[in-house]
Amino acid sequence: DVCLVVITIPAKGKKRIKTVRVGGLGTGVYMHQASLTDSNHVLVTGGFTSYGAPTTFTMRQFDIGQLQDKATMDAILAGQKKLTLTEPASAKAVVKRGGHGGVRLKNDCVLMFGGVAEPADLFKPHKAAIDIYCPKHLDPTQ
């Protein structure tokens, strides 16, 4: 499960810490990469789901902009609104890999580099891939 940890600091009283489940990941992944694509979205790419098998995870996007609205945040904390990661339509075209790096560029695209398809290949010499993913390519409706 993916959880959002919310820390509430009231003017008076004690701090509260609450976790809220975020759906849509589908499976647990490790050695993945997460980057902001703009000030309102996080892109999670790649990662391994098992040590002995090739990765099957591509990418998911999370809208963090919704967390900036107090009414929405109150509904989330009250359990009245669910959070979810979404799979962009172009995820099927993404190179599946884990152990890669990424950096947000000035134009809000994400430059991803390196990585391998299977965890066992992390310790073998291999050719590295470089990809650039831009928000408009991730979701053509934006």
Buried (B, 14 or more C-beta within 10 A) or exposed (E): EBEBEBEEEEEEEEEEEEEBEBEBBEEEBEBBBBBEBBEBBBBBBBBBBBEEEBBBBBBBBBEBEBBEEEEBBEBBBEEEBEBEBBBBEBBEEBBBBBBBEBEBEEEBBBBBBBBBBBBEBBEEEEEEEEBEBEBEBBBEEE
